[in-house]
Structures are given as structure tokens and as C-alpha cells.
Amino acid sequence: MPTMKMNPEIKDIFDFDFDDFTLEDYDPHPHIKGKVAI
């Protein structure tokens, strides 16, 4: 089961940045191949 962890040193919700979050134990499915028209 994936878990999202946040930096415990951040005390104000408005101080969070993208790097303050980590996703652990995430096992993504393989990509699905398909034709794409551009």
C-alpha cells in the first residue's frame, strides 16, 4: 500500500513545497502502449 509522507519540520501549511512530499511503497502498473495521433 503506498504511503505519502510529509516533511515533519514544516509547521505552516503554506510553507510546503513539492520536495517536502515523498511517496513510498508505490508500485505503478506497466505503461499501456497505444497509437497516438498528433
HTML snippet that shows the backbone in 3Dmol.js (N, CA, C, O; Angstrom):
<script src="https://3Dmol.org/build/3Dmol-min.js"></script>
<div id="view" style="width:600px;height:400px;position:relative"></div>
<script>
const pdb = `
ATOM      1  N   MET A   1       0.856  -1.168   0.000  1.00  0.00           N
ATOM      2  CA  MET A   1       0.000   0.000   0.000  1.00  0.00           C
ATOM      3  C   MET A   1       0.905   1.236   0.000  1.00  0.00           C
ATOM      4  O   MET A   1       1.767   1.355   0.871  1.00  0.00           O
ATOM      5  N   PRO A   2       0.734   2.142  -0.940  1.00  0.00           N
ATOM      6  CA  PRO A   2       1.576   3.342  -0.980  1.00  0.00           C
ATOM      7  C   PRO A   2       1.281   4.286   0.184  1.00  0.00           C
ATOM      8  O   PRO A   2       0.159   4.354   0.685  1.00  0.00           O
ATOM      9  N   THR A   3       2.300   4.996   0.592  1.00  0.00           N
ATOM     10  CA  THR A   3       2.183   5.951   1.692  1.00  0.00           C
ATOM     11  C   THR A   3       2.803   7.273   1.270  1.00  0.00           C
ATOM     12  O   THR A   3       3.905   7.305   0.723  1.00  0.00           O
ATOM     13  N   MET A   4       2.082   8.371   1.530  1.00  0.00           N
ATOM     14  CA  MET A   4       2.637   9.697   1.261  1.00  0.00           C
ATOM     15  C   MET A   4       3.128  10.267   2.587  1.00  0.00           C
ATOM     16  O   MET A   4       2.388  10.311   3.570  1.00  0.00           O
ATOM     17  N   LYS A   5       4.371  10.695   2.600  1.00  0.00           N
ATOM     18  CA  LYS A   5       4.940  11.286   3.808  1.00  0.00           C
ATOM     19  C   LYS A   5       5.268  12.747   3.552  1.00  0.00           C
ATOM     20  O   LYS A   5       5.682  13.132   2.459  1.00  0.00           O
ATOM     21  N   MET A   6       5.070  13.549   4.589  1.00  0.00           N
ATOM     22  CA  MET A   6       5.358  14.978   4.504  1.00  0.00           C
ATOM     23  C   MET A   6       6.524  15.308   5.421  1.00  0.00           C
ATOM     24  O   MET A   6       6.745  14.635   6.428  1.00  0.00           O
ATOM     25  N   ASN A   7       7.258  16.338   5.069  1.00  0.00           N
ATOM     26  CA  ASN A   7       8.387  16.783   5.873  1.00  0.00           C
ATOM     27  C   ASN A   7       7.872  17.235   7.247  1.00  0.00           C
ATOM     28  O   ASN A   7       7.109  18.198   7.324  1.00  0.00           O
ATOM     29  N   PRO A   8       8.275  16.559   8.332  1.00  0.00           N
ATOM     30  CA  PRO A   8       7.768  16.917   9.662  1.00  0.00           C
ATOM     31  C   PRO A   8       8.327  18.236  10.201  1.00  0.00           C
ATOM     32  O   PRO A   8       7.830  18.756  11.201  1.00  0.00           O
ATOM     33  N   GLU A   9       9.354  18.778   9.549  1.00  0.00           N
ATOM     34  CA  GLU A   9       9.933  20.040  10.017  1.00  0.00           C
ATOM     35  C   GLU A   9       9.097  21.251   9.610  1.00  0.00           C
ATOM     36  O   GLU A   9       9.273  22.335  10.164  1.00  0.00           O
ATOM     37  N   ILE A  10       8.194  21.080   8.654  1.00  0.00           N
ATOM     38  CA  ILE A  10       7.347  22.185   8.197  1.00  0.00           C
ATOM     39  C   ILE A  10       6.188  22.341   9.176  1.00  0.00           C
ATOM     40  O   ILE A  10       5.453  21.388   9.433  1.00  0.00           O
ATOM     41  N   LYS A  11       6.033  23.523   9.710  1.00  0.00           N
ATOM     42  CA  LYS A  11       4.988  23.772  10.711  1.00  0.00           C
ATOM     43  C   LYS A  11       3.812  24.580  10.164  1.00  0.00           C
ATOM     44  O   LYS A  11       2.718  24.532  10.725  1.00  0.00           O
ATOM     45  N   ASP A  12       4.023  25.317   9.080  1.00  0.00           N
ATOM     46  CA  ASP A  12       2.962  26.138   8.485  1.00  0.00           C
ATOM     47  C   ASP A  12       2.560  25.510   7.153  1.00  0.00           C
ATOM     48  O   ASP A  12       3.419  25.235   6.316  1.00  0.00           O
ATOM     49  N   ILE A  13       1.279  25.282   6.953  1.00  0.00           N
ATOM     50  CA  ILE A  13       0.807  24.607   5.741  1.00  0.00           C
ATOM     51  C   ILE A  13       1.201  25.348   4.468  1.00  0.00           C
ATOM     52  O   ILE A  13       1.358  24.720   3.422  1.00  0.00           O
ATOM     53  N   PHE A  14       1.360  26.640   4.530  1.00  0.00           N
ATOM     54  CA  PHE A  14       1.711  27.432   3.354  1.00  0.00           C
ATOM     55  C   PHE A  14       3.209  27.375   3.024  1.00  0.00           C
ATOM     56  O   PHE A  14       3.634  27.903   1.996  1.00  0.00           O
ATOM     57  N   ASP A  15       4.006  26.742   3.881  1.00  0.00           N
ATOM     58  CA  ASP A  15       5.444  26.625   3.650  1.00  0.00           C
ATOM     59  C   ASP A  15       5.825  25.340   2.908  1.00  0.00           C
ATOM     60  O   ASP A  15       6.989  25.160   2.548  1.00  0.00           O
ATOM     61  N   PHE A  16       4.864  24.453   2.677  1.00  0.00           N
ATOM     62  CA  PHE A  16       5.170  23.214   1.972  1.00  0.00           C
ATOM     63  C   PHE A  16       5.553  23.494   0.530  1.00  0.00           C
ATOM     64  O   PHE A  16       5.021  24.396  -0.116  1.00  0.00           O
ATOM     65  N   ASP A  17       6.499  22.688   0.043  1.00  0.00           N
ATOM     66  CA  ASP A  17       6.948  22.752  -1.338  1.00  0.00           C
ATOM     67  C   ASP A  17       6.853  21.329  -1.906  1.00  0.00           C
ATOM     68  O   ASP A  17       6.672  20.374  -1.151  1.00  0.00           O
ATOM     69  N   PHE A  18       6.973  21.189  -3.206  1.00  0.00           N
ATOM     70  CA  PHE A  18       6.880  19.877  -3.845  1.00  0.00           C
ATOM     71  C   PHE A  18       7.873  18.884  -3.238  1.00  0.00           C
ATOM     72  O   PHE A  18       7.547  17.708  -3.073  1.00  0.00           O
ATOM     73  N   ASP A  19       9.063  19.340  -2.909  1.00  0.00           N
ATOM     74  CA  ASP A  19      10.108  18.464  -2.371  1.00  0.00           C
ATOM     75  C   ASP A  19       9.844  18.015  -0.938  1.00  0.00           C
ATOM     76  O   ASP A  19      10.568  17.160  -0.428  1.00  0.00           O
ATOM     77  N   ASP A  20       8.836  18.562  -0.279  1.00  0.00           N
ATOM     78  CA  ASP A  20       8.513  18.184   1.095  1.00  0.00           C
ATOM     79  C   ASP A  20       7.626  16.940   1.168  1.00  0.00           C
ATOM     80  O   ASP A  20       7.281  16.490   2.261  1.00  0.00           O
ATOM     81  N   PHE A  21       7.257  16.384   0.020  1.00  0.00           N
ATOM     82  CA  PHE A  21       6.404  15.201  -0.030  1.00  0.00           C
ATOM     83  C   PHE A  21       7.160  14.049  -0.670  1.00  0.00           C
ATOM     84  O   PHE A  21       7.872  14.232  -1.658  1.00  0.00           O
ATOM     85  N   THR A  22       7.000  12.850  -0.097  1.00  0.00           N
ATOM     86  CA  THR A  22       7.585  11.647  -0.685  1.00  0.00           C
ATOM     87  C   THR A  22       6.507  10.572  -0.758  1.00  0.00           C
ATOM     88  O   THR A  22       5.642  10.488   0.113  1.00  0.00           O
ATOM     89  N   LEU A  23       6.566   9.761  -1.795  1.00  0.00           N
ATOM     90  CA  LEU A  23       5.637   8.657  -1.975  1.00  0.00           C
ATOM     91  C   LEU A  23       6.434   7.373  -1.833  1.00  0.00           C
ATOM     92  O   LEU A  23       7.350   7.111  -2.613  1.00  0.00           O
ATOM     93  N   GLU A  24       6.080   6.571  -0.831  1.00  0.00           N
ATOM     94  CA  GLU A  24       6.824   5.351  -0.537  1.00  0.00           C
ATOM     95  C   GLU A  24       5.966   4.122  -0.824  1.00  0.00           C
ATOM     96  O   GLU A  24       4.742   4.158  -0.696  1.00  0.00           O
ATOM     97  N   ASP A  25       6.625   3.043  -1.210  1.00  0.00           N
ATOM     98  CA  ASP A  25       5.980   1.753  -1.487  1.00  0.00           C
ATOM     99  C   ASP A  25       4.968   1.836  -2.623  1.00  0.00           C
ATOM    100  O   ASP A  25       3.957   1.133  -2.605  1.00  0.00           O
ATOM    101  N   TYR A  26       5.230   2.689  -3.609  1.00  0.00           N
ATOM    102  CA  TYR A  26       4.356   2.808  -4.772  1.00  0.00           C
ATOM    103  C   TYR A  26       4.884   1.915  -5.885  1.00  0.00           C
ATOM    104  O   TYR A  26       6.039   2.043  -6.292  1.00  0.00           O
ATOM    105  N   ASP A  27       4.054   1.025  -6.369  1.00  0.00           N
ATOM    106  CA  ASP A  27       4.432   0.106  -7.438  1.00  0.00           C
ATOM    107  C   ASP A  27       3.486   0.344  -8.615  1.00  0.00           C
ATOM    108  O   ASP A  27       2.401  -0.236  -8.658  1.00  0.00           O
ATOM    109  N   PRO A  28       3.883   1.189  -9.569  1.00  0.00           N
ATOM    110  CA  PRO A  28       2.986   1.512 -10.682  1.00  0.00           C
ATOM    111  C   PRO A  28       2.826   0.334 -11.647  1.00  0.00           C
ATOM    112  O   PRO A  28       3.717  -0.504 -11.783  1.00  0.00           O
ATOM    113  N   HIS A  29       1.686   0.292 -12.302  1.00  0.00           N
ATOM    114  CA  HIS A  29       1.457  -0.704 -13.347  1.00  0.00           C
ATOM    115  C   HIS A  29       2.327  -0.353 -14.552  1.00  0.00           C
ATOM    116  O   HIS A  29       2.701   0.806 -14.726  1.00  0.00           O
ATOM    117  N   PRO A  30       2.652  -1.343 -15.385  1.00  0.00           N
ATOM    118  CA  PRO A  30       3.415  -1.027 -16.595  1.00  0.00           C
ATOM    119  C   PRO A  30       2.596  -0.130 -17.520  1.00  0.00           C
ATOM    120  O   PRO A  30       1.366  -0.145 -17.482  1.00  0.00           O
ATOM    121  N   HIS A  31       3.288   0.651 -18.352  1.00  0.00           N
ATOM    122  CA  HIS A  31       2.580   1.570 -19.239  1.00  0.00           C
ATOM    123  C   HIS A  31       1.792   0.796 -20.295  1.00  0.00           C
ATOM    124  O   HIS A  31       2.127  -0.339 -20.638  1.00  0.00           O
ATOM    125  N   ILE A  32       0.756   1.426 -20.794  1.00  0.00           N
ATOM    126  CA  ILE A  32      -0.087   0.831 -21.824  1.00  0.00           C
ATOM    127  C   ILE A  32       0.324   1.420 -23.171  1.00  0.00           C
ATOM    128  O   ILE A  32       0.289   2.636 -23.358  1.00  0.00           O
ATOM    129  N   LYS A  33       0.711   0.562 -24.102  1.00  0.00           N
ATOM    130  CA  LYS A  33       1.111   1.028 -25.427  1.00  0.00           C
ATOM    131  C   LYS A  33      -0.134   1.313 -26.260  1.00  0.00           C
ATOM    132  O   LYS A  33      -1.138   0.606 -26.174  1.00  0.00           O
ATOM    133  N   GLY A  34      -0.043   2.344 -27.049  1.00  0.00           N
ATOM    134  CA  GLY A  34      -1.143   2.674 -27.942  1.00  0.00           C
ATOM    135  C   GLY A  34      -0.702   3.694 -28.965  1.00  0.00           C
ATOM    136  O   GLY A  34       0.258   4.432 -28.746  1.00  0.00           O
ATOM    137  N   LYS A  35      -1.398   3.736 -30.075  1.00  0.00           N
ATOM    138  CA  LYS A  35      -1.087   4.707 -31.115  1.00  0.00           C
ATOM    139  C   LYS A  35      -1.676   6.059 -30.729  1.00  0.00           C
ATOM    140  O   LYS A  35      -2.786   6.145 -30.206  1.00  0.00           O
ATOM    141  N   VAL A  36      -0.916   7.098 -30.996  1.00  0.00           N
ATOM    142  CA  VAL A  36      -1.352   8.458 -30.687  1.00  0.00           C
ATOM    143  C   VAL A  36      -1.155   9.307 -31.933  1.00  0.00           C
ATOM    144  O   VAL A  36      -0.085   9.300 -32.542  1.00  0.00           O
ATOM    145  N   ALA A  37      -2.192  10.033 -32.301  1.00  0.00           N
ATOM    146  CA  ALA A  37      -2.093  10.938 -33.450  1.00  0.00           C
ATOM    147  C   ALA A  37      -1.886  12.349 -32.937  1.00  0.00           C
ATOM    148  O   ALA A  37      -2.580  12.803 -32.026  1.00  0.00           O
ATOM    149  N   ILE A  38      -0.925  13.036 -33.530  1.00  0.00           N
ATOM    150  CA  ILE A  38      -0.648  14.416 -33.112  1.00  0.00           C
ATOM    151  C   ILE A  38      -0.900  15.340 -34.275  1.00  0.00           C
ATOM    152  O   ILE A  38      -0.731  16.552 -34.148  1.00  0.00           O
TER     153      ILE A  38
END
`;
const viewer = $3Dmol.createViewer("view");
viewer.addModel(pdb, "pdb");
viewer.setStyle({}, {cartoon: {color: "spectrum"}});
viewer.zoomTo();
viewer.render();
</script>
